[in-house]
Amino acid sequence: METSEKATRGWRLVASFLLVPALAACTSQDVYRTGQSWQTNECNKIYDTQEHKRCLASASMSYEEYQRQQAALRAGK
């Protein structure tokens, strides 16, 4: 293994030790909101008015409504 590969591997290891606690500090609601923001940004790239509205309606679902839908899906299995 070359020196540059060892250095890259070392930095990846350090980054993972720093990243895991940071992600663990996020709640599932924080993660949902981040995804929701990303989806809204993607919706804003859609030119078709009807599709844009459908996308925004989906992106605007509250976390609580999302949890209710997920619970209903799990109960239906």
C-alpha positions in Angstrom: 0.0 0.0 0.0 1.4 3.4 -1.0 1.8 6.3 1.4 -1.0 8.3 -0.3 -3.4 5.3 0.0 -2.5 5.0 3.7 -3.1 8.7 4.3 -6.4 8.6 2.5 -7.5 5.5 4.4 -6.4 7.2 7.7 -8.5 10.4 6.9 -11.5 8.3 6.0 -11.2 6.5 9.4 -10.9 9.8 11.2 -13.8 11.3 9.2 -16.0 8.3 10.1 -15.3 8.7 13.8 -16.2 12.4 13.6 -19.3 11.8 11.4 -21.0 9.0 13.3 -21.5 11.0 16.5 -22.7 14.0 14.5 -25.3 11.9 12.7 -26.4 10.3 15.9 -27.1 13.7 17.3 -29.7 14.2 14.6 -33.2 13.1 15.4 -35.3 11.3 12.8 -37.3 14.4 12.5 -34.2 16.4 11.7 -33.4 13.9 9.0 -36.9 14.1 7.6 -36.8 17.9 7.5 -33.5 17.8 5.6 -35.0 15.4 3.1 -38.0 17.6 2.8 -35.9 20.6 2.1 -34.0 18.7 -0.6 -37.2 17.5 -2.1 -38.6 21.1 -2.2 -35.5 22.2 -4.0 -35.9 19.5 -6.5 -39.6 20.4 -7.0 -38.5 23.9 -7.8 -36.6 22.6 -10.8 -39.8 21.2 -12.4 -41.3 23.4 -15.1 -44.6 21.6 -15.6 -47.1 23.4 -13.4 -49.2 20.4 -12.4 -46.2 18.2 -11.7 -44.6 21.0 -9.7 -47.7 21.4 -7.5 -47.9 17.6 -7.0 -44.3 17.5 -6.0 -44.6 20.4 -3.5 -47.7 18.8 -2.0 -45.7 15.7 -1.4 -42.8 17.7 0.0 -45.0 19.6 2.4 -46.2 16.6 4.3 -45.6 17.2 8.0 -43.5 14.8 10.0 -46.5 13.8 12.1 -48.5 12.9 8.9 -45.5 11.0 7.6 -45.4 9.0 10.9 -49.1 8.2 10.7 -48.7 6.9 7.1 -45.8 4.8 8.0 -47.6 3.3 11.0 -50.6 2.5 8.8 -48.4 0.8 6.2 -46.7 -1.3 8.9 -50.1 -2.2 10.4 -51.3 -3.3 6.9 -48.4 -5.8 6.5 
